[in-house]
Amino acid sequence: MEWHLILTLFGTFAVLLTLGIPVSFAIGLSSLATIMMSLPLEPAIAVVAQRMAAGLDNFALLAIPFFILAGNIMNQGGIALRLINFAKVLGGRLPGSLAHVNVLANMMFGSISGSAVASAAAVGGTMAPLQKKDGYDESFSAAVNITSCPTGLLIPPSNTLIVFSLVSGGTSIAALFLAGYLPGILMGLSLMIVAGIIAKRRGYPLAPRPTLAAVWDTFIKAAPSLLLIVVIMGGIIGGIFTATEASAIAVVYTLVLAVGFYREVRVRDLPKIVLESAVTTSIVLLLVGASMGMSWAMANADIPYMIADALLAVSENPLIILLIINVILLIVGIFMDMTPAVLIFTPIFLPIVLDLGVDPVHFGIMMTFNLAIGLCTPPVGSALFVGCSVANISIDKVIKPLLPFYAALFLALLAVTFIPQISLLLPQLILGY
């Protein structure tokens, strides 16, 4: 085993992150330093460059910029308010109705926008004043919003699942998309149960019963936005188009919806939206390219085999191995964002679980669910910072209210981990997976 290569790779990576170097550059430089332990400088640079270029030369990656663009168009297209109004109809008569509305709206808006941060800002910014007016504790409201905004990352379309498909060697995107529905719904329901219990104990009010006319009106206004998911998944499942082609169709659909139907986005706003999407895409794809170099460096140092031997020395029971991997990923998620974590740790853990008979689709959903929790945790959780910002509350005041929601998310994660059918039922029923 090449211990010096392992220490160089992860040691350099940790030091660069500590110094505040952006993650993508830290990945690339640590990979280069590791490869230079085996090759001279110029060939090492060539290897990293070649791996980056090869990693980005993938047709499936085109889905990422298109879905990002579609999400940004929807974010500015007046979608959030319409979905919130529709969520009020769905959860308005439950104890702590506005908390349930927050969760449901995040599930819908997050799945459409593909961004937990955008969902936390758009839904939380709208819900916080309403909850404050009805006497909800600000820290409780912020905790609900922070923990529910990542639910949309499991409900398709999901860029994280596309990235997992790439680094896992081509796991079916259609199967991953379908597999995300039930775990995403379970994630939301677990949060709603906790929110309902707390709300009932505190005596938070119920929303007034809506009239049938109001129900129909809110549904009609929200239906065009929700129809996007039907169009995308229907086309993919029906074999009409691939996930990549679906992403382009999503852009056309959202453009027509935001500019022509809702008229919340003007033509002169489009250059700014496209520029913002290009910047976000650049960040994601730079991470993808740099991680391909790290994957080569890890393979060259036999790191996956070494970690596999270490885990199998503990136990050969798949359930124990999955539990250990979950603990490791939960710790990783506290300090690292989802995309680099998926890119770095999928090549390490996937071969291990495949040897134990774990389905790659099941593992991809488990990994995404796990790392989504990290978005809500200090010290670097992006959803935590945005959720506190829109609620105008300090992080220290929201940590205690977050604890019961963390517990609910962890229990839901265990259910997804140890009951594979939660993930695999829909792909098996619909795709014959």
CORLINQUI-V980468 format. One record per residue. N is the residue number from 1. SS is DSSP state (A for helix, B for strand, O for the rest). OMEGA is omega in whole degrees, 0 to 359 (NA if undefined). D_LAST is the distance of its C-alpha to the last C-alpha in Angstrom with 1 decimal. Layout:
N;SS;OMEGA;D_LAST, N;SS;OMEGA;D_LAST
//
This chain:
1;O;183;37.7, 2;O;184;38.9, 3;A;182;40.0, 4;A;177;42.1, 5;A;179;39.3, 6;A;180;37.2, 7;A;179;40.2, 8;A;183;40.9, 9;A;185;37.4, 10;A;177;36.9, 11;A;178;40.6, 12;A;180;41.2, 13;A;181;38.1, 14;A;180;39.5, 15;A;181;43.0, 16;A;177;42.1, 17;A;179;40.1, 18;A;180;43.1, 19;O;178;45.3, 20;O;177;43.4, 21;O;178;41.9, 22;O;187;38.9, 23;A;183;35.6, 24;A;179;34.6, 25;A;178;38.1, 26;A;178;38.0, 27;A;182;34.7, 28;A;182;36.3, 29;A;178;39.7, 30;A;176;38.5, 31;A;179;36.3, 32;A;180;39.4, 33;A;180;41.6, 34;A;180;39.3, 35;A;179;39.1, 36;O;174;42.9, 37;O;181;43.3, 38;O;184;42.2, 39;O;173;43.2, 40;O;187;46.2, 41;A;186;45.9, 42;A;176;45.4, 43;A;179;42.7, 44;A;177;40.9, 45;A;180;41.1, 46;A;179;39.8, 47;A;180;36.8, 48;A;181;35.9, 49;A;180;36.5, 50;A;180;34.4, 51;A;177;31.4, 52;A;181;31.7, 53;A;180;31.9, 54;A;180;29.0, 55;A;181;26.8, 56;A;180;27.6, 57;O;184;27.2, 58;O;184;23.6, 59;A;183;22.7, 60;A;181;20.0, 61;A;177;22.8, 62;A;180;24.5, 63;A;185;22.3, 64;A;179;24.2, 65;A;180;27.7, 66;A;179;26.6, 67;A;176;24.9, 68;A;179;27.9, 69;A;179;30.3, 70;A;179;28.6, 71;A;180;28.7, 72;A;176;32.4, 73;A;180;33.3, 74;A;181;31.8, 75;A;183;33.6, 76;O;185;36.9, 77;O;178;36.2, 78;O;184;37.2, 79;A;188;33.7, 80;A;183;34.2, 81;A;180;37.1, 82;A;178;35.4, 83;A;177;32.3, 84;A;179;34.7, 85;A;178;36.6, 86;A;178;33.4, 87;A;177;32.5, 88;A;178;36.0, 89;A;183;35.2, 90;A;186;32.1, 91;A;188;33.6, 92;O;183;37.3, 93;O;178;38.4, 94;O;177;36.9, 95;O;185;39.2, 96;O;190;39.5, 97;A;183;38.1, 98;A;176;38.5, 99;A;177;36.4, 100;A;176;33.5, 101;A;179;34.1, 102;A;181;33.8, 103;A;182;30.5, 104;A;179;29.0, 105;A;177;30.5, 106;A;178;29.1, 107;A;182;25.6, 108;A;183;26.0, 109;A;179;28.1, 110;A;180;26.2, 111;A;180;23.0, 112;A;183;25.0, 113;A;181;27.2, 114;O;184;24.7, 115;O;177;27.7, 116;A;182;28.7, 117;A;178;32.2, 118;A;179;32.6, 119;A;179;31.3, 120;A;182;33.7, 121;A;186;36.6, 122;A;182;36.0, 123;A;181;35.1, 124;A;179;37.3, 125;A;179;40.2, 126;A;187;40.2, 127;A;186;39.6, 128;A;179;42.1, 129;A;180;45.3, 130;A;180;44.1, 131;A;179;43.3, 132;A;180;46.6, 133;A;181;48.5, 134;O;174;47.2, 135;O;178;48.2, 136;O;175;45.0, 137;O;186;45.6, 138;A;181;44.8, 139;A;176;43.1, 140;A;179;40.9, 141;A;179;39.8, 142;A;180;39.2, 143;A;178;37.1, 144;A;182;34.9, 145;A;183;34.4, 146;A;184;33.8, 147;A;182;31.1, 148;A;183;29.3, 149;A;178;29.2, 150;A;182;26.3, 151;A;181;23.9, 152;A;179;23.2, 153;A;176;21.8, 154;O;181;18.6, 155;O;188;18.4, 156;O;1;17.5, 157;O;185;18.9, 158;O;178;19.4, 159;A;180;21.2, 160;A;179;20.6, 161;A;175;16.8, 162;A;178;17.7, 163;A;178;20.1, 164;A;179;17.7, 165;A;181;15.3, 166;A;187;18.5, 167;A;179;19.9, 168;O;177;16.9, 169;O;174;16.8, 170;O;173;14.4, 171;O;185;11.3, 172;O;178;9.4, 173;A;179;11.8, 174;A;179;10.0, 175;A;178;7.3, 176;A;180;10.5, 177;A;180;12.5, 178;A;182;10.6, 179;A;183;10.5, 180;A;186;14.2, 181;A;185;15.4, 182;A;175;15.9, 183;A;178;17.3, 184;A;177;19.4, 185;A;178;20.7, 186;A;178;21.4, 187;A;179;23.3, 188;A;181;25.4, 189;A;179;26.1, 190;A;178;27.2, 191;A;179;29.7, 192;A;178;30.9, 193;A;180;31.7, 194;A;180;33.8, 195;A;180;35.4, 196;A;179;36.2, 197;A;180;37.9, 198;A;182;39.9, 199;A;180;40.9, 200;A;179;42.0, 201;A;183;44.2, 202;A;178;45.8, 203;O;178;46.3, 204;O;189;44.6, 205;O;170;45.0, 206;O;175;42.8, 207;O;177;42.4, 208;O;181;44.3, 209;O;181;42.5, 210;O;175;41.6, 211;O;178;42.8, 212;A;178;40.6, 213;A;179;41.9, 214;A;178;41.0, 215;A;181;37.4, 216;A;181;37.0, 217;A;181;38.7, 218;A;179;36.5, 219;A;180;33.3, 220;A;181;34.5, 221;A;181;35.4, 222;A;187;32.0, 223;A;180;29.8, 224;A;179;30.1, 225;A;180;28.8, 226;A;180;25.9, 227;A;178;25.1, 228;A;181;24.1, 229;A;179;20.8, 230;A;180;20.2, 231;A;183;21.1, 232;A;184;19.0, 233;A;178;15.7, 234;A;180;16.5, 235;A;180;17.2, 236;A;182;14.2, 237;A;180;11.7, 238;O;179;14.2, 239;O;181;14.4, 240;O;177;18.0, 241;O;179;18.2, 242;O;178;16.5, 243;A;179;16.7, 244;A;178;20.0, 245;A;178;21.4, 246;A;180;20.4, 247;A;177;22.5, 248;A;177;25.5, 249;A;178;25.1, 250;A;178;25.1, 251;A;180;28.5, 252;A;182;30.0, 253;A;182;28.9, 254;A;179;30.3, 255;A;177;33.4, 256;A;182;34.2, 257;A;186;33.6, 258;A;183;35.7, 259;A;187;38.4, 260;A;186;38.7, 261;A;180;37.5, 262;O;180;38.3, 263;O;177;40.9, 264;O;179;40.5, 265;O;178;40.1, 266;O;182;42.8, 267;A;181;42.7, 268;A;176;45.0, 269;A;188;42.4, 270;A;179;39.8, 271;A;179;41.2, 272;A;180;41.2, 273;A;179;37.5, 274;A;179;36.5, 275;A;178;38.6, 276;A;179;37.1, 277;A;179;33.5, 278;A;179;34.7, 279;A;179;36.1, 280;A;179;32.9, 281;A;180;30.8, 282;A;180;33.3, 283;A;182;33.1, 284;A;184;29.3, 285;A;174;29.3, 286;A;175;32.3, 287;A;180;30.4, 288;A;181;27.4, 289;A;181;30.0, 290;A;181;32.0, 291;A;176;29.1, 292;A;175;28.3, 293;A;178;31.8, 294;A;179;31.4, 295;A;179;28.2, 296;A;180;30.3, 297;A;179;33.2, 298;A;178;31.0, 299;A;180;29.7, 300;A;180;33.3, 301;O;180;34.5, 302;O;182;31.8, 303;A;179;31.0, 304;A;181;27.4, 305;A;181;28.6, 306;A;179;31.5, 307;A;178;29.5, 308;A;179;27.1, 309;A;181;30.2, 310;A;180;31.7, 311;A;181;28.8, 312;A;175;28.3, 313;A;177;32.1, 314;A;181;31.7, 315;O;174;29.0, 316;O;177;26.1, 317;O;182;24.5, 318;A;181;21.2, 319;A;179;22.2, 320;A;180;25.6, 321;A;179;24.2, 322;A;178;21.9, 323;A;179;25.0, 324;A;179;27.2, 325;A;178;24.8, 326;A;180;24.7, 327;A;179;28.5, 328;A;182;28.9, 329;A;176;26.7, 330;A;177;28.6, 331;A;178;31.8, 332;A;182;30.5, 333;A;178;29.5, 334;A;187;33.1, 335;A;187;34.5, 336;O;178;32.0, 337;O;189;30.1, 338;A;188;26.3, 339;A;177;25.9, 340;A;179;28.1, 341;A;178;26.7, 342;A;183;23.1, 343;A;184;24.5, 344;A;191;26.7, 345;A;176;24.8, 346;A;179;21.2, 347;A;179;22.6, 348;A;189;24.6, 349;A;185;22.2, 350;A;178;18.7, 351;A;180;20.0, 352;A;184;21.4, 353;A;177;18.4, 354;A;178;16.2, 355;A;180;19.1, 356;O;177;18.9, 357;O;179;15.3, 358;O;180;14.1, 359;O;181;10.6, 360;A;178;11.6, 361;A;177;9.8, 362;A;181;11.7, 363;A;179;14.7, 364;A;178;14.8, 365;A;178;15.0, 366;A;182;17.5, 367;A;179;19.5, 368;A;177;19.8, 369;A;182;20.8, 370;A;184;23.3, 371;A;176;24.9, 372;A;178;25.1, 373;A;180;27.6, 374;A;178;29.7, 375;O;184;30.5, 376;O;188;32.4, 377;O;172;34.4, 378;O;8;37.7, 379;O;187;39.0, 380;O;182;36.8, 381;O;184;34.4, 382;A;179;34.5, 383;A;178;33.5, 384;A;181;36.2, 385;A;182;38.9, 386;A;179;38.0, 387;A;177;37.7, 388;A;181;41.1, 389;A;182;42.6, 390;A;178;41.8, 391;A;180;42.9, 392;O;182;46.1, 393;O;180;45.9, 394;O;184;46.2, 395;A;183;43.3, 396;A;180;45.4, 397;A;185;45.7, 398;A;184;42.0, 399;A;181;41.0, 400;A;176;42.0, 401;A;180;40.4, 402;A;189;37.1, 403;A;179;37.0, 404;A;178;35.7, 405;A;173;32.9, 406;A;180;32.0, 407;A;179;31.9, 408;A;179;29.6, 409;A;180;27.2, 410;A;178;27.4, 411;A;177;26.6, 412;A;177;23.6, 413;A;178;22.4, 414;A;178;22.9, 415;A;179;20.9, 416;A;182;17.9, 417;A;189;18.5, 418;A;175;19.1, 419;O;185;16.7, 420;O;184;13.1, 421;A;176;11.9, 422;A;179;13.8, 423;A;192;11.5, 424;A;185;8.1, 425;A;183;9.1, 426;A;176;8.8, 427;A;179;5.4, 428;A;182;4.5, 429;A;189;7.6, 430;A;183;7.9, 431;A;186;5.2, 432;O;185;3.8, 433;O;NA;0.0
//
